[in-house]
């Protein structure tokens, strides 16, 4: 993937704008010629990458500035074997971007005084004591689970942990605990742990006395009017789902993503949400301080790397360079990949969703390149 955002001449602007208006399924406000040119470069690159990948897949994009979506577009096809053009109403799995939702719930509970970040999780989830070698180490805290510094391995050693009905995810988490091992002492080092985040979601739910999915609905989706974000899809929503294609090792598996429509086992608080880029944009706005769900103090805490941590706060990936100060997250589940990157100084955010796993487009790289170019175009 190569993007030349360095030289945007008037002639290039004119050419790119003519190309820009040919893209299907777009919505945008009054943008400058330079901003249109940057967006055209992004679209051209995505279209080129989709052609190279040759999977008949799609990538859907939303670009925000402060409190509004300034552009949204979809490229490619939403079905593997049908000529159905992708559009901005297609639904995708967002994977681990779900972790930002879970961390937001945690901070809301902290603000309400129901949880302290350094409380032992066992106070609310006593079953965590069933972890292998739990008694050998200090007690795991909420801060450690939310920052992947609890020392837990990425996945439990339980066959079928990642399959099972949505309404039985809590039982699956509890079954996974005794099959989960430590990789290091709590607070010693960073190790990304999906099962750790699932335990976090269940512990938050226990502390609130409200089911996790209900908390997400009432505390995040409803206040932000996110009407196109779900944990389960009804039949009428399934018609808008971009078909997931789990590709790799020279083949494409459509059965695994289809099977996971019925549930992902324990993987709900760490990767269970469906959405569209434009609907997820409302959540991204809350991370820029617009439509805020949390206090400024809480957002600051979410961006602090704890002892043993590494470029990760509380449910937030952190990226800083000379040009960018990005918070957000990416996601990957069978058949889907996603990216949400927010440059805080400029207020720009880029959201991308794809209905396959391995491809020419590096979603994180293109998001960062786009954010840098959009800042330069201002």
N, C-alpha and C positions, 0 to 999 in steps of 0.2 A: 504494500500500500504506500503510494507516494502522493503527497499533496504539496503543491507549490503555492503557499500563501504569502510568500515574501514580496512578490512583485505583482501588484494589481494595477495595471495601466488603464487609462481611459478606454483604449481600444478593447482590452480584455474585458472590462466592465460591460461594454456594449454587447460584445459577443456572448458573454456569460449570461447577461440578463435575457437575451433572446432565447438562449437554451433553457434558462430557468422557467420561463413561462410555458414551456412545453411539458414540464413534469406534471403527471396526473395526481389528483387528490391532494391539492395543496390548500392551505389557508394561511394568510399572512396579513399583517397590517401595513401601514405606510413605512417602508424601509428605505434607507439610503441606498444609492447605487453601489457603494462599497459593500454594504451588508448583503445586498442581493448577490453580489459577485461571490462573496465568501460562501453563501448558502448554495450557490450554483456549483462551486467547486466540490462542496461536500456531496451534493446530489450526483454529480458526474462520477465521483470516485466510488460511491456506493453502487451506482448502476454498473460501472465497470467491474467491480468486485463480484457482484451477483452473476454477471455473465461468466466470469472466470470460474466461479464455483460450480456453475451449471447444475444446480440442484432444483431449479424452479422454486426457489425459496423467496423470502422477503425480508426487508428491513424497514421498520417504521421509526420515524424521528419526530421529536418536538424540540423546539428551541425557545427558551424563555429569556425575557429581560425583566428583572424585578417582579412585578406583579401581573404579568400577562404573557401568554404564548404569542410570539411574534411570527412564528412559522411552524407548520407541521406538514409532513409529507410521507408517503409510503411508496416503496419501490419493489418491483418484482411481483411474485404471485403468492397467494395465500394457501394454495393447495398444490401438492406435489404433482399430481397427474391430471389436473384440470386447469384450463386457461382462465382462472379467476384472478383478475388483477387485485393486488393488495390495496387496501385503502386505510385511511386513518381511523376507521371504526373497528379494525381487526383487533382481537384480544390475544395477548401473549401471556405466558408465565413470566414473572419478574425474578424468580429464584431468590437469591440471597439479599436482594434489596428489601425483602420482607424483614430482615434483621433490623433495619432502621426503624421500622414500625414498632418492633418489639422494644427497642431501646427507648423510643419515644414514650411508650407506655411506662417503662421503668422510671423515667425522669418525672413523668406526671405523678406517679405514686410517691416519689421522693419529695416533690413539691407539696404534696398533700400530707406529708408526715407519716405515711403508712409504711414506708420502707426507708432505710438508710443504705447508701451505697456500700458501706463496709459492714453491713449486717451479715451474719452467717446465713447462707441460703437454707440451711437445715432448720432454721426457725420456722420456715413456711413450707418447706419440702423435706420433711424428715427422712423420706425414702432415699435421699442423696447419700445417706450413711451406708447404703448398700454398694457404693462404688468400690471397686477393687482397691484394697490398701488404704481405704479412707482414714483409718485411725493412725496411719503413719505420718500424716501431714497436717498442717494447719487447716482450719475450716475454710472452705471456699466461700467467697463473698459475691454479692451481686456485681460489684465493680469488676471482679475477675472474670465472671462468666460473660459479661457484656463487652469485655475488652480482649477476650481470648487469651487471658493470662492465668486461667485456673489450672493449667497443667494437664488438661484432659486431651486425650487423643481425638482426632478428627471425627471418627465414626465408632459406634459400638461394634463389638464382635458378636453380633446376633444376626443370624440368617433371616432375611425377610424383614429387617428393621425398617426398610424404606418402602414397604408396601403395606396396604391395609386401608380400610375405610376411614374417611375423614372424621366420622363421629367417634372413632376409637383411637385417635392419635394420643390421647393422654395415657391410656392403658399401654400403648406401645412404648411411650417414653419411659414409663415405670419399668417395663420389661427390659428396656435397654440399659438401665442404670447399673445393674449388677454385671452387665457384660461390657462395661466401659472401663478402660484402664487409664492410668496416669502416664504421661510422657515425661513430666518434670514436676518439681514442687510448685504448689500454687504461688503465684506472684514472682516466679523466677524467670520465665521467658514467654514469648508469644508463640502460640500454636493455634491456628484456626480450627475451631471445633464446632461442627454442626450440632452434635448431640448436646454440647454445653449450652448452646443457644436455645435448644428445645427445652432443656431443663429450666433455663431462665424464664421462658414464656410461661411454663407451668407454675413456677414459683410465684411469678407476678400475679397470675390468675388466682392462686391460692390466697395471697395476701389481700387481694381486692375482694375476694368472695364472689367473683364474676367470671364466667367462662371467657377464655382468651379471645376467641373470635368475636364474641359479643363486645368485649372491651375495645377491640380494633374498630368495630362498627360504630359504637357509641362515642368513642373518644377521638377518633381520627376521621373515619370516612364520612360520618354525618356532619360534623362541624365544618369540614372542608368541601362538602357537597360532592364527594367523590362517588358518583352514581354508576361508574363503569369499572369498579374494582371489587373483586370477589374472592372468596375462598372456594366456592363451588359454582359451577355453571349450570343453569337451567337449560332446557332444550332450546329455547329461543336464543340464548346466548351462545350455545355451541355452534350455531350457524355462522357466528362471527369469529370463531376461534381460528387463528392461523394454524394450520396443521403442523404439529411438531415433527421434526425429522432429526433423529439422533444419528449423526454421521461420524464416521471415523473408521480406521482400519479397513478402508476401501469399500465400505458398505453403508447403507442407510437403513435404519430401523425405525419404522413408524408405529410398530406395535407397542413398544415400551412407553413412549409418550402418551399413546392412547390409553394404555392400562392405567397410567397414573392419573387420568381424569377421575378415577374412582377413589383416589386417595394416595398419599405419599408416605404412609406409615407414620413415623414419629415426626416427619419433616413439615411441620406446620408453622411454628413461630420462627423458624429459620429459613423457610423457603416455600410457603404455601400459597402465595397470593397471585392472582391473575389481574391484569390491568391493560390499559392502553397508554401510549406515551402522553397523550393530551390529558388523560385523567390523572396519571401519576405526576404530571406537571403541577397539579394543585398541591400535592404533598411537597414537591420540591420548593414551591413558593413559601411553604411554612418553614423550610430550612434556611431561606434567605431572610427571614424576619417578617415576611409578609404573611398574612393569615396565620400568625404565630400560634402554635399550640403550646409552647413553653416559654418560660421567662428567658431573658438574655443570659442570666446566670446559668440556667440549665443548659442552654446551647453551648456556652463556653465550657462547661464541665464535659459535655459530650465530645468535645474536641481536644481534651487533655489526654495525653498518652500516659497511662499509669506505670508504676514500677514494673519492669520486665516487658513492657509493651513495645510495639514496633509499628509506627506509621498507622496506628489504629487507635481511635478513642473509644467511645462507648457506642457500638453499633455503627460507627462511621469510619470509612477509609479516608485517610488524610494524605494529600499530595501537595507539596510545596516546591516551587522552583523560582527562578528570578522573575518569571512572567505570570505565574499562576499560584493561587491559594485555593485548592479544590477540596471540597468535602463531598461525600457521596458513597456509592457502593456499586458493585457489579453483581451479576448473578448468572448461574449456569445450572440448569437441570436438564434431564434428557429431552432433547428436542428444542430447547430454547436458551438463548443468551440475552443478557440485558446490561445496560449501563446507565447510571444516573450520576452526572458530574456537575457540580455547582461551583463556579468561581466567585468567591464571596466579595472581593473588592469591586468587581464590575457588575455583579448581579445577574450575569449570564448563567444559564444552565442548559445542558444538552442531555436529552434522554433518547436512548436507542433501544429497540427491541428487535430480535431476529428469531426466526422459527427454525433454526438449526444451530448446531454447536460449533463446528470447526469450519472456518472460512477465511477468505482473503482479508476481510475487514477485521482489524483489531479494534473492537468497540471502545476500549479505554483510550487507545492512542488517538483514534479519530475524534473522540469527544474532547480530549485535551488540545489537539491541534485546532479544532474548531473554536474552542473557547479562546485560545490565544489570538486567532485570526479575527474573531469578532471584536475583541478588545482593541486590536490595532485598527479595525475599520471604523471605530467610533470617532 
